[in-house]
Amino acid sequence: MTKINENYRKLPGSYLFTEIARRVTAYGQKNPDKRLIRLGIGDVTRPLAPAVISAMHAAVDEMGTMEGFRGYGPEQGYDFLRQAIAEYDYQARGAEIAPDEIFISDGAKSDCGNIGDIFGVDNVVAVCDPVYPVYVDTNAMAGRAGEYSEAVGRWSNLVYMPCTAENGFAPALPESKVDLIYLCFPNNPTGAVATREQLQAWVDYAESRGAVILFDSAYEAFISDPSIPHSIFEIEGARRCAIEFRSFSKTAGFTGNRCAYTVVPRDLERGGASLNTLWNRRQTTKFNGVPYVVQRGAQAVYSDAGRAQVRETIGFYQNNARVIRAGLAGAGLTVSGGENSPYVWAKTPHGMGSWAFFDLLLQQAGVVTTPGAGFGPSGEGYIRLSAFGGAEDTAEAVERIRAVL
C-alpha cells in the first residue's frame, strides 16, 4: 500500500491565513450588508508601476513574433534581471554579489520553504518567536521539527528564539547548538529591524559554529532609517554563512505576478559542498523558471522611471503604517513596528487573547487583522495590522478600532 509523508499528520490545525479566511467568510455570510476592511493578510492593493506595465506589454509583443518568441528560459533567471539585481540591490550598497549567485524564483515564500531540500533532515533549526509560519511548517513537513505540543504551542526539535517587548523584539543568540537559523528583518510580524551591530553578531556566531543563516529580506524596501542594513551581505563575513531571500511582491506589487530571488554566494560551503551548486541543482531539477514577460516587468523596476514609481508606492504604504501606528497609540494601545516596516504590531488590551481580540475587531468593527498567536507562543497577546490597504480604508479602519476600544 502507498505510504504518505506522516509528518503532514503532525501539523496542527490549518495554515494561519486559511483559518483567518474561514472566519472572515463566515462573518461575511452572516453580515452581507456590512463592509469589511482588511488589514490582515499582507497583500498589496496599488496597481503595478507604469514602467512595469510598459515593459510587460513590450515583452508580450516580443513573444508574438518569430524573432522574439521564447520557450523555456534559464531556470536560474534571465541574465538581464540577474545583472540588474546585482547592480542595484547589492553592489550599489557595497555588497559584492555577482549575477550567478542570484536565482530568480516565483516567490520568497516558496524559496524559504524549498531551501530545506539542500540540507539534511538532522539539522537543528532555530526560528524567531513569533515567526512567519512557513519557516516552521515546511521544516515540520520535512521531518526536522519533531513532535508538536498543543499545550505549549511548540515543536520538540525546533529552537525557539523569543522576540518580546522586553528584548526589543530582537532574538538573543542561541545557547544550544543550531545549524540553520531563520532571521527576518524587517520582521514579519513584529516590524522590528536589526542594526548593523546586531547582524554582525549573528554572522560572527554562524561563522564560528558552521551554521547557516537563512535571511528573509522581503520587506527591505520599507526601511527608512539610513543606518539600518538592507541586506545581510552588507555585513562582513556573511558571504561565508548566509543565504538571502527577496521578493518583488511587496516592493513592486508583484504578489499576483510571482517573482522573487534567492542569493546563494559561491563562498558558502558546508560538508565540502558548494551550496550555490546544490541550489542550482535543485532548481534545474524541480523548477522551470519565471515567465519571460514577468522577468521583463521585474527588470523595469530598476529603470529610472521604475525606481521613482515604485518608491512612490512604497511611500504610500509607509504613510498608511504611520496612520495605523499613530491612531492605535493614540487610542491607548502599545504598538511597535510601522516605521521601517509595513506591519504594525499591537498589544491587545486588558490581557485579551489574540484570537479573542481578532474576533472582537471582526465582529464589532468589521476590521480584519492577524492574531499574533498564529505566529507562535510569543505572539500571544498581540495582533498584526498591515499597511497594504487604501488610504481612506486605512484611516476608517483605525477609527472603527478606536470606537470599540
N, C-alpha and C positions, 0 to 999 in steps of 0.2 A: 504494500500500500504506500502511496505517496506520503511523504512526511513534510510538514510545514516548518518554517522557522519559528520555533517555540518562543523565541524572545519577543515576538509580537504579542503573544498572550499576556506577557508581563506588563505591557503598557497600561497605565491607569486611565480609565475613562476615555474621553475623546480629546483630540487636539484642542488646545485652549480656544482658538478662534472659531473652531467648529461649535463649541459649546456656547460661545457668545452669539453666534449666528442663530443657533437654535432658540435661545431665549428672546432674541430680538424678533425673530419670525413669529413666535408665539404672542409677543406683545402686539405686533402689527395685526395679527388676525383678530385679536380681541379689541383692538382700538384702531379700526381702519380709518377713522377721521382725524386721528392725531398725527402731526408731522414730527418725525424723528429727526434729530440732529446727531450725526455720527462723529464722535471724537475718539473712537475706539481703535479699530484696525488702521494701521498707518499707510493707507492707500492715498496716492496723490489725486488731486482734483483739477489742477490747472492744465490747460492744453499744452501740447508739445510746442517747443520754440519754433518760430517761423523758419529759422535756418535749418532745423532738423527736418521739418516738413519738406522744404525745398530740396534738400539732399535726398530724401527718400523718394520723392516724385521723380527726380532725375535718375535714381537707381532703378526704379520701376521701368522707366522708359528704356534704359540700357538693356534690361532683361527682355525687352520686347524686340530686340534686334539680333541678327545673327552675330554681329561683331561684339555686342555687349553682353550676350547671354552667358550666364554662369550656372554650372551644375553644382556638384559637390565642391564646397570650399575647403580650405585647410581647417582641420579640427582645432588647431590652436588659435585660429583667428587670422583675418587678413592682415598683411603687413602694414597697410595704410593706417589701420586702427591701432595696432600694437605700437607703432612708431609714435603716433600722436600721444598715446597714454604715457609712454616712456618719457617723452619730452616735457609735456605739460604737467603731469601729475607727480612725476618723480624728479627728473633731472632739474627742473625749474626750482625745486625745493632742496637741491643739494643731495638727493638720494640717487646713487648710481645704479639704476635699474635699466637693463637692456631689453629690447623688444622680445628676444627669445626667452625671456624669463616671465613673460606675460601670456596668460592663457585666457582667451575670450570664452565666455560661457553664457548660459541662459538665466543666470541668477546667482547672487551671493548665497541665497538660501540653499540652492542646490549644491553649490560647492562646499559650503560649511558642513553639509551632511555627507557629501561624496568623498571628501578628503580622507575620511576614515578608511577608504578602500586601500590606501597605500601603507597603512600602519597595522601592526599586529594586534590581535584581539586582546592580548595580555597586557597592553599598555595601560597605565593608570592615568585616568583623565581628571583634570581639575576644571571646575566651572565656577563662575561667579554665582552668587545667590543674592538677589534674584537674577534670572538668566533667560535669554532668548530660548524658548523651548526646543528649538531644532537641535541645538548642541547636545542636549540631554537625550532627547528621544531617538536621534539617529545612532547614538552610541549604545543606547539600550537595545535598539533593533539589531545592532552588530554583535551584541553579547558582551560588551565591556562594562555595563553598568551594574551587573549583579542582580539583586532582588530588590523590588520596590516595597517600601513600608508605608502603608496608608496612615499609620499612626503618626509618623514624623514627616511624611511627605518627601522622603529621600530614597535614593538608590544606595545599596550597600557598598558598591565598589567605586563610586564617584567621590572625589574630594571636593567638598563644597567650601567656597571662599566667601563668607558673608560680606555683603556690602550694605552697610546700615548708616543711619544718620550719625551714629557715634564715630564711625571711621571715615565720614565724608563720602560714603558710597564708593570708597576705593579699597579693593581687596588687599589683604595682607599676603605676603609671600607664604606659600605652604610650608608647614613644618615637616610634613611627611613626604615621602618620595612620590613624585609625579613625573609623567613622561610627556603628556600632551596638555597644554594649558590654553583654554579658550579665553580670550580677552576681547572686549567690545568697547571701543571708545571713538566718538561719543557713545555713551552707553545706552543700549536698549535693554531695560525700560527706564532706568533712573535719570537719564540725561546727563550723567556725570562725565567729566573729561579727565584725561591723565596728563600730568605735566611731563616735561622732558626728563626731569629727575626721576619721577616715578617709573616712566618707561625704561629708563636706563637701568634701574634696579631690577626690573623684570628681565631685561636682556642679559644682564650680568648673571642673574640667577639661573636662567635657562642654559647659558653657555657653560657655567660651572658644573651643571648636573647632566648635561647632554639631553635636556628636554627640548621640545619644540613648542613655540608659541604660535597659536592659530589666531591671528589678529583680524577681527571683523571691523573694517573701517567704512562701513556702508554709509555713515552719516557725516563723514569728514567735511562735506561742503557746507555744513551748518556751523562750523567753528568760526567764531567772530573774534576771539581773543588771539592776537598775533603771536603770543608766547606759547600757544598750545600746538604741538606737532600734529600734522595731518596724517602722517604715516609712521609705522614702526620703523621703516627703513631710513628715517631721519636720525635714527639712534645708532651710535657706534656699536658694531658687533652684531646687529640684527640680521645681516645677510647670512650669518652662520647658524641662526637658530629660529628664524621666523618665516611664516607664510602669511600673506595678507590677502584678504578678500575685499573687493569693492564692487559697487553697483551703480548703474545709471538710473536705477528705479527712482530713488528719492532725489538724486542730484538733478536729473533731467526729465523726470516724469515718465520713465520707461517701464512702469510696472506692467503695462499691457504689451509692451514690445519685447521684453525679456532680453536684456543684455547686461552683462557684468564681466568681471575678470578676476582672476587669481594670480598672484605673483609668487613664484617659487624660485628663489635665487639659485644660481648654479653653485654657489659656495656651500649650500646647505646639504650636508651628507649625514646619514645615520646608518649604522650597521654596514659600513663600507659601500653604501649605495647612494647615488645622487637622487635626491627627492624630486628634482626637476625632471630627471629622466623617468622616474617612476610615474609621476603625474602625467607626463606626456604619453606614456604607455597606456595609462588608464583612460585618458581622454580619447586617444586614437582608437581604442577598442570599444568604448561604451558611448561615445558622443560623436555626432556628425557635424557639429559646428552651428554657429548662429547665422541666420539668413543674411545674405549679402546686403539686401535692402536695409535691414536693421543696423548692420555694421556701418553702412554709409551714413545713416542717421546719427549714430553714435560719434562718428568721426566729426560731423558738423558741430557737435558740442564744443569742440576745441577751436573752431574758427573764431575770428574776432567778433563777428555778429553773434555766433552761438554762445560764446562765453558771456557776452553782455546780456543776452536774453535769458540765459539760464540763471545768471546772477540776480536778475530782476525777480524771477520766480522764487528763488531761494529767499530773497528779501521779503517777499510777500508772506511766505510761511513763517519766517522768523518774526515778523510783526504779529502774526496770529499767536505764536508762542508767548510773546510778551503780553498780549491781551489776556491770555489764559492765566499766565503766572500772576500778573498784577491783580486780576479780578478775583482769583481764588484766595490770594494772600490777603486782599482787602476784605474778604468775607470771613477771615479768621482761620483759614486752613494753613497748615505748614506745607510749603511747597519747595521743590528744588527742580533743577533742570530748566529747560526752556530758554537758556541764554546762549549755549553753544550746541543746541540740540533741538530737534522738532518735537521733543516729548517733554511734558511736564509731569512730575512725579509728586502726587499729593497725598498727604497723610489723611486717613479717614477720621472723621470727628467722633469724639466721645468713645473711643475704643471700638468702634464698629468694625465688623469683619469686612474684608474686601468684597466678597460676593454680595453681602448684605447691602453695602453702600452702592455697589453696581446696580442692584435691583431697585434700590430707592431712587437713584437718579433716572433709571429707565422708566419706572412706573410713575413717578411724581413729576419729573422734569422732562421726560421724553428725550433724554440725552444718553447716548451710548458711550461708555468708557471701556477701559480694560481693567479687570480686577488684578491687583498686584499678586494675590496668592497664586494666580496661574503661572507666574514666573518663578515660583519656588518659595520655600518656607519663609525666607527673609522678606518676601514681598507682601506677606500678610499685613493687613492694616494700611495698605496703600492702594491707590488707583493710578493708572497711567492715562493721560489725555494727549491726543495727537493734534498737531497744528496744521494738518493737511486738508482742512476744510476751507470753505469760502469765508471771506472776512465778515460778512453780515451774519452768517450762520454761527461763526465762532463767537462773535460778540453776543448774539442772542443766547447761545448755549451757556455762556458764563452767567448771564443774567438769570436764566432759568435755574441754574445750580444755586446761585446766591439766594434765590427766592425760597428754596426748600431747606436751606441750612438753618 
